[in-house]
Amino acid sequence: MKRKPTHPGTVFFEDVLKPLNLSITEAAGMLGISRKALSEFVHEKVSLSPEMAIRISRATGTSVESWMNMQQKLTIWEAEQNIVNNVIAFPSLPTENTVAL
């Protein structure tokens, strides 16, 4: 993947808060969290936690998995940017010993 995936906080801000004309303070109250916690998420200071994904899911009628998938794609992309290139592939296992992953 070449392009950095969009942070779920940005998606939440652009696709939920803006169209509903909700402030971070109002949305935080509705989610049952602090304004600071929501602000840090929306401004990409923190990753999406499973708890936050559940709260957003319940408030928006969307799936928890859709929010967590956004975070997972971003997390993997960020990890790939920092991985060293000195990993050597393992030799292939004989077919009868292959473990299904």
Residue pairs with C-beta under 8 A, 6 or more apart in sequence:
1 73
1 77
1 80
4 74
4 77
4 78
5 70
5 73
5 74
5 77
6 70
6 74
7 44
7 70
7 74
8 41
8 48
8 53
8 67
8 70
8 71
8 74
9 41
9 42
9 43
9 44
9 46
9 48
10 42
10 44
11 70
12 41
12 42
12 56
13 42
16 22
16 27
16 56
16 60
17 23
17 24
17 27
17 42
22 30
24 35
24 38
24 39
24 42
25 35
27 38
27 59
28 34
28 35
28 37
28 38
28 39
30 59
31 38
31 52
31 55
31 56
31 59
32 55
33 52
33 55
37 46
37 52
39 45
40 46
41 48
41 52
47 71
47 74
47 75
48 67
48 68
48 70
48 71
50 64
50 68
52 67
53 64
53 67
53 68
53 71
54 64
56 62
56 67
57 63
57 64
57 66
57 67
93 99
